[in-house]
Amino acid sequence: MTAHQPVNRLKATFEDGGVALGVLDNTYSPTLVEFYGDLGMDFIWLDLEHGGPSPWDGPTIENLLRAAERTDTELLVRLPTTEPQTVRKLLDLGVRNVFLPRVETAAEVEAAVKSARYEFDAGPGNRGLASPRASRWGLGDDYVAHEDDTILVGATIETPASLVELDEILSIPELGFVFAGPFDLSVSLGHPGELDHPEVEEAIEQIRYAAVDAGVPLGGLGFGMDDVNEKARDGYQMLNLGSTTGAIKGVVEEWFDAYEGER
């Protein structure tokens, strides 16, 4: 008996030259993950760096995965650490798209990418072989080759050190994507929260130009749909439209603004 091994729709979008649109669910709710999938989101971003469950909480992560799998959407999981063992743990649970926070060196990124693969750059990778959920508990057909062809490991570029090593990071074999992180860049460049500061804007443009030139898929944040549309035209292939709490805030504020009585 063998089990079906699904395709990674986010990776397929990248390979087709398309743009994936998603949302940050900062409630970490399987119900909302499922609902977003039914609404047509290409991915749901779960940020385990700034909140959410532990990456070692297998049952909770599995329930979030089941919600995404029911609607054929992808989870995009930002890890709390760049440690290879964390990468391997999430992939074994069945996550297909992870990215690393606050990377600084190409060597750090390469170690994480290599840890996610059975074969790396025509040689052996550092992923351990077992029969976890990702392999459908050993029932998956041609699991090793399929897994290497399916998973994406990306890196957030959000520190001055990662900007210095950007070209080296982008040249890492099997790197899945890079994500431009303006908020942490604004802090690390000495302008906290000033996303429109010339230094911050220059850094984001450096990332965009280098990623597009290297042919590495680029992800980022959308600040309103005009910004999303402009970034899609400028080469971004993965764009976050907003967050659950942000969407609720906007709707509730509209309700209160439209209310004609006293509060």
C-alpha positions as CSV (number, residue, x, y, z in Angstrom):
1,M,0.0,0.0,0.0
2,T,1.3,3.5,-0.9
3,A,0.0,7.0,0.0
4,H,-0.4,9.9,-2.3
5,Q,2.4,12.5,-2.1
6,P,1.0,15.9,-2.8
7,V,2.7,18.7,-4.8
8,N,3.9,21.9,-3.2
9,R,1.7,24.5,-4.7
10,L,3.9,27.4,-3.5
11,K,6.9,25.9,-5.3
12,A,4.8,25.3,-8.4
13,T,3.8,28.9,-8.5
14,F,7.4,30.0,-8.3
15,E,8.4,27.7,-11.1
16,D,5.6,28.9,-13.3
17,G,6.7,32.5,-12.7
18,G,3.6,33.4,-10.8
19,V,2.9,35.4,-7.7
20,A,1.6,33.7,-4.5
21,L,-0.7,35.7,-2.2
22,G,-1.1,34.9,1.5
23,V,-2.0,36.1,4.9
24,L,-0.4,36.0,8.4
25,D,-2.7,34.1,10.8
26,N,-1.4,35.4,14.1
27,T,-4.2,33.5,16.0
28,Y,-2.7,30.1,15.0
29,S,-6.2,28.7,14.5
30,P,-6.8,25.6,12.4
31,T,-10.4,26.9,11.7
32,L,-9.0,30.1,10.2
33,V,-6.3,28.3,8.3
34,E,-9.0,26.2,6.7
35,F,-11.2,29.2,6.1
36,Y,-8.4,31.2,4.4
37,G,-7.8,28.2,2.2
38,D,-11.4,28.0,1.2
39,L,-11.2,31.8,0.4
40,G,-8.4,31.0,-2.1
41,M,-5.3,32.1,-0.3
42,D,-2.1,30.5,-1.8
43,F,-0.4,30.3,1.6
44,I,-1.0,31.0,5.3
45,W,2.0,32.3,7.1
46,L,2.6,31.0,10.6
47,D,5.2,33.0,12.5
48,L,6.8,30.8,15.2
49,E,9.5,33.4,15.8
50,H,7.3,36.1,17.4
51,G,4.5,33.9,18.7
52,G,2.4,30.8,18.3
53,P,3.1,27.2,19.4
54,S,6.5,25.7,19.9
55,P,7.9,24.0,16.8
56,W,8.3,21.0,19.0
57,D,4.6,20.8,19.7
58,G,3.9,18.1,17.1
59,P,0.1,17.7,17.7
60,T,-0.6,21.4,17.4
61,I,1.5,21.8,14.2
62,E,-0.2,18.7,12.7
63,N,-3.7,20.1,13.3
64,L,-2.7,23.3,11.5
65,L,-1.3,21.2,8.6
66,R,-4.5,19.2,8.3
67,A,-6.5,22.4,8.0
68,A,-4.2,23.6,5.2
69,E,-4.2,20.2,3.5
70,R,-8.0,20.0,3.4
71,T,-8.1,23.1,1.2
72,D,-5.0,22.5,-0.9
73,T,-3.2,25.6,0.4
74,E,0.3,25.8,1.8
75,L,1.6,26.7,5.3
76,L,4.6,29.0,5.3
77,V,6.3,28.6,8.6
78,R,8.9,31.1,9.9
79,L,11.0,29.3,12.5
80,P,12.2,30.8,15.8
81,T,15.8,29.7,15.1
82,T,18.1,28.8,12.2
83,E,19.2,25.6,13.9
84,P,19.1,22.6,11.5
85,Q,17.4,20.3,14.0
86,T,14.4,22.7,14.1
87,V,14.2,22.7,10.3
88,R,14.2,18.9,10.2
89,K,11.6,18.6,12.9
90,L,9.1,20.8,11.0
91,L,9.7,19.1,7.7
92,D,9.2,15.6,9.3
93,L,5.9,16.8,10.6
94,G,4.8,17.6,7.1
95,V,5.5,21.3,6.7
96,R,6.8,21.9,3.1
97,N,7.8,25.6,3.4
98,V,10.0,27.0,6.1
99,F,12.1,30.1,6.4
100,L,14.8,31.2,8.7
101,P,14.8,34.4,10.9
102,R,17.5,36.9,11.3
103,V,20.2,35.1,9.3
104,E,23.6,36.6,9.2
105,T,25.9,34.4,7.2
106,A,25.7,32.3,4.1
107,A,27.3,29.4,6.0
108,E,24.4,29.5,8.5
109,V,21.8,29.4,5.6
110,E,23.6,26.7,3.8
111,A,23.7,24.5,6.9
112,A,20.0,24.9,7.3
113,V,19.2,24.2,3.6
114,K,21.5,21.2,3.6
115,S,19.9,19.8,6.7
116,A,16.6,19.8,4.9
117,R,17.7,17.6,2.0
118,Y,18.7,14.0,1.4
119,E,20.8,15.1,-1.5
120,F,22.5,18.5,-1.6
121,D,24.4,20.1,-4.5
122,A,25.0,16.6,-6.1
123,G,26.2,15.2,-2.8
124,P,24.6,13.9,0.4
125,G,22.5,16.2,2.5
126,N,22.1,16.1,6.3
127,R,18.5,15.1,6.7
128,G,17.8,12.0,8.6
129,L,15.7,9.2,7.1
130,A,12.8,7.8,9.1
131,S,9.0,7.2,8.6
132,P,7.4,10.4,10.0
133,R,4.2,12.1,9.0
134,A,5.9,13.7,6.0
135,S,6.4,10.2,4.5
136,R,2.8,9.2,5.4
137,W,4.4,7.1,8.1
138,G,6.4,5.1,5.6
139,L,3.6,4.7,3.1
140,G,4.7,7.5,0.7
141,D,5.6,6.5,-2.8
142,D,9.3,7.4,-3.7
143,Y,9.4,9.5,-0.6
144,V,13.1,10.6,-0.6
145,A,13.1,11.9,-4.2
146,H,9.7,13.4,-3.8
147,E,10.6,15.2,-0.6
148,D,13.8,16.7,-2.0
149,D,11.8,17.9,-5.0
150,T,9.0,19.3,-2.9
151,I,10.3,21.3,0.1
152,L,11.4,24.9,0.2
153,V,13.8,26.4,2.8
154,G,14.1,30.2,2.6
155,A,15.8,32.9,4.6
156,T,14.7,36.3,5.9
157,I,17.1,39.1,4.9
158,E,16.7,41.5,7.8
159,T,20.1,42.3,9.3
160,P,23.1,44.3,8.1
161,A,25.3,41.2,8.1
162,S,22.9,39.4,5.8
163,L,23.0,42.3,3.4
164,V,26.8,42.1,3.3
165,E,26.6,38.4,2.5
166,L,23.5,38.7,0.2
167,D,25.2,37.5,-3.0
168,E,26.7,34.5,-1.2
169,I,23.3,33.6,0.3
170,L,21.6,33.9,-3.0
171,S,24.1,31.5,-4.6
172,I,23.4,28.6,-2.1
173,P,22.3,25.6,-4.0
174,E,18.6,24.6,-3.4
175,L,17.8,27.8,-1.6
176,G,14.0,28.1,-1.9
177,F,13.5,31.8,-1.6
178,V,14.5,34.9,0.3
179,F,12.1,37.2,2.2
180,A,12.8,40.9,2.6
181,G,12.1,41.9,6.2
182,P,11.7,45.7,6.5
183,F,10.7,45.9,10.2
184,D,13.8,44.2,11.6
185,L,16.0,46.0,9.0
186,S,14.6,49.3,10.3
187,V,15.7,48.4,13.8
188,S,19.1,47.0,12.9
189,L,19.8,50.0,10.7
190,G,19.0,52.4,13.5
191,H,15.6,53.6,12.3
192,P,13.0,51.6,14.3
193,G,9.7,51.5,12.5
194,E,10.7,54.0,9.9
195,L,10.0,51.9,6.9
196,D,10.2,54.9,4.6
197,H,13.6,55.9,5.8
198,P,16.0,56.2,2.8
199,E,18.4,53.7,4.4
200,V,15.7,51.1,4.9
201,E,14.2,51.6,1.4
202,E,17.7,51.3,-0.1
203,A,18.3,48.0,1.7
204,I,14.9,46.6,0.6
205,E,15.7,47.6,-3.0
206,Q,19.1,46.0,-2.7
207,I,17.5,42.7,-1.7
208,R,14.9,43.0,-4.5
209,Y,17.4,43.7,-7.2
210,A,19.9,41.0,-6.1
211,A,17.2,38.3,-5.8
212,V,15.5,39.0,-9.1
213,D,19.0,39.2,-10.8
214,A,19.9,35.8,-9.2
215,G,16.6,34.2,-10.2
216,V,15.8,33.4,-6.5
217,P,12.1,33.8,-5.6
218,L,11.5,36.9,-3.5
219,G,8.9,37.3,-0.8
220,G,7.8,40.4,1.1
221,L,5.1,42.3,2.9
222,G,2.3,44.2,1.2
223,F,1.2,47.5,2.6
224,G,-2.1,47.9,0.9
225,M,-3.1,46.6,-2.5
226,D,-1.4,49.4,-4.5
227,D,1.8,48.3,-2.9
228,V,1.1,44.6,-3.5
229,N,0.4,45.3,-7.2
230,E,3.6,47.4,-7.5
231,K,5.7,44.7,-5.9
232,A,4.2,42.0,-8.1
233,R,5.2,44.0,-11.1
234,D,8.7,44.6,-9.6
235,G,9.5,40.9,-9.3
236,Y,8.2,39.7,-6.0
237,Q,6.7,36.2,-6.2
238,M,5.3,35.8,-2.7
239,L,3.4,38.6,-1.0
240,N,1.7,38.8,2.4
241,L,-1.5,40.8,2.2
242,G,-2.1,41.3,5.9
243,S,-2.9,39.5,9.1
244,T,-5.9,38.1,10.9
245,T,-5.8,40.6,13.7
246,G,-5.2,43.5,11.2
247,A,-8.3,42.4,9.1
248,I,-10.5,42.2,12.2
249,K,-9.3,45.6,13.5
250,G,-10.2,47.2,10.2
251,V,-13.7,45.7,10.1
252,V,-14.5,46.5,13.7
253,E,-13.3,50.1,13.3
254,E,-15.5,50.5,10.2
255,W,-18.5,49.2,12.2
256,F,-17.8,51.7,15.0
257,D,-17.3,54.6,12.6
258,A,-20.6,53.8,10.9
259,Y,-22.5,53.6,14.1
260,E,-24.7,56.6,14.6
261,G,-25.5,56.3,18.3
262,E,-23.4,57.2,21.3
263,R,-20.8,54.8,22.7
